[in-house]
Amino acid sequence: IHMNVNAYRINFPEDYLDRIVEVNIPTTKVKFYTVSLEDLVVSKLCGMRGKDVEDIENKPVYKDLNWDLMDELIEEVCYGMLNDFDVNALKANYENYKERFR
């Protein structure tokens, strides 16, 4: 995801950079990072495209989630959303996901 594109940034909490994780790729000049698992799942709950659902419904994903952090991040992302429709959709997606996989 190109994070300088504002269309994507709305699906992430403002402080997502505080949780980035270094990716272990053997290079000598460049370090690679990714967003945290929780930030990634929240962004996919915003979209809920077929591939997003497939990605987050994998046992290695939902078993490793910090659910307390997920609760916080969902609230942060909802606060930054532009309309009630998107807020309600994200909250419904998250509640359904949490009921099924927590």
C-alpha positions as CSV (number, residue, x, y, z in Angstrom):
1,I,0.0,0.0,0.0
2,H,1.4,3.4,-0.9
3,M,0.7,5.2,2.3
4,N,1.1,8.7,0.8
5,V,-2.3,8.2,-0.9
6,N,-4.9,9.7,1.4
7,A,-7.6,7.2,0.2
8,Y,-5.7,4.4,2.0
9,R,-4.7,6.4,5.0
10,I,-8.3,6.8,6.2
11,N,-8.3,3.1,6.9
12,F,-5.4,3.3,9.3
13,P,-5.2,5.0,12.8
14,E,-3.1,8.1,12.7
15,D,-0.4,6.5,14.8
16,Y,0.1,3.4,12.7
17,L,3.8,4.3,12.2
18,D,4.3,3.7,15.9
19,R,3.5,0.0,15.4
20,I,5.4,-0.8,12.2
21,V,7.4,-4.0,12.2
22,E,10.6,-4.7,10.4
23,V,10.4,-7.4,7.8
24,N,13.3,-9.9,7.9
25,I,14.6,-9.7,4.3
26,P,18.3,-10.2,3.9
27,T,19.5,-7.0,2.4
28,T,22.5,-4.8,3.2
29,K,21.3,-1.3,2.2
30,V,17.6,-1.2,2.7
31,K,15.4,-2.1,5.6
32,F,11.8,-3.1,4.9
33,Y,8.8,-2.5,7.2
34,T,5.2,-3.4,7.3
35,V,2.2,-2.2,9.3
36,S,1.3,-4.2,12.4
37,L,-1.0,-7.2,12.0
38,E,-3.7,-5.3,13.9
39,D,-3.4,-2.2,11.6
40,L,-3.6,-4.4,8.6
41,V,-6.7,-6.3,9.8
42,V,-8.5,-3.0,10.6
43,S,-7.7,-1.7,7.1
44,K,-9.1,-4.9,5.6
45,L,-12.2,-4.7,7.7
46,C,-12.8,-1.3,6.2
47,G,-12.7,-2.7,2.7
48,M,-14.1,-6.2,3.1
49,R,-13.4,-7.1,-0.5
50,G,-13.2,-10.8,-1.3
51,K,-9.4,-11.0,-0.9
52,D,-9.6,-9.0,2.3
53,V,-12.0,-11.4,3.9
54,E,-9.9,-14.4,2.7
55,D,-6.8,-12.8,4.2
56,I,-8.2,-12.1,7.7
57,E,-10.1,-15.3,8.1
58,N,-6.9,-17.3,8.2
59,K,-6.2,-18.9,11.6
60,P,-2.6,-17.7,11.8
61,V,-4.0,-14.1,11.5
62,Y,-6.8,-14.1,14.0
63,K,-5.0,-16.3,16.5
64,D,-2.1,-13.8,16.7
65,L,-4.3,-10.6,17.1
66,N,-4.1,-8.5,20.2
67,W,-7.9,-8.1,20.6
68,D,-7.6,-5.2,23.1
69,L,-5.5,-3.3,20.6
70,M,-8.0,-4.1,17.9
71,D,-10.8,-2.5,20.0
72,E,-8.7,0.6,20.4
73,L,-7.8,0.8,16.7
74,I,-11.3,0.3,15.5
75,E,-12.4,3.3,17.6
76,E,-9.5,5.4,16.3
77,V,-10.3,4.7,12.7
78,C,-14.0,5.3,13.2
79,Y,-13.2,8.7,14.6
80,G,-11.4,9.7,11.4
81,M,-14.0,8.5,9.0
82,L,-16.0,10.9,6.9
83,N,-19.5,9.6,7.3
84,D,-21.8,7.5,9.6
85,F,-22.3,4.9,6.9
86,D,-18.6,3.9,6.8
87,V,-18.4,4.0,10.6
88,N,-21.4,1.7,11.0
89,A,-20.2,-0.6,8.3
90,L,-16.7,-0.9,10.0
91,K,-18.2,-1.5,13.4
92,A,-20.6,-4.2,12.1
93,N,-17.8,-5.9,10.2
94,Y,-15.6,-5.9,13.3
95,E,-18.3,-7.2,15.6
96,N,-19.1,-10.0,13.2
97,Y,-15.4,-10.8,12.9
98,K,-14.8,-10.7,16.6
99,E,-17.8,-13.0,17.3
100,R,-16.5,-15.5,14.9
101,F,-12.8,-15.6,15.6
102,R,-12.0,-14.3,19.1
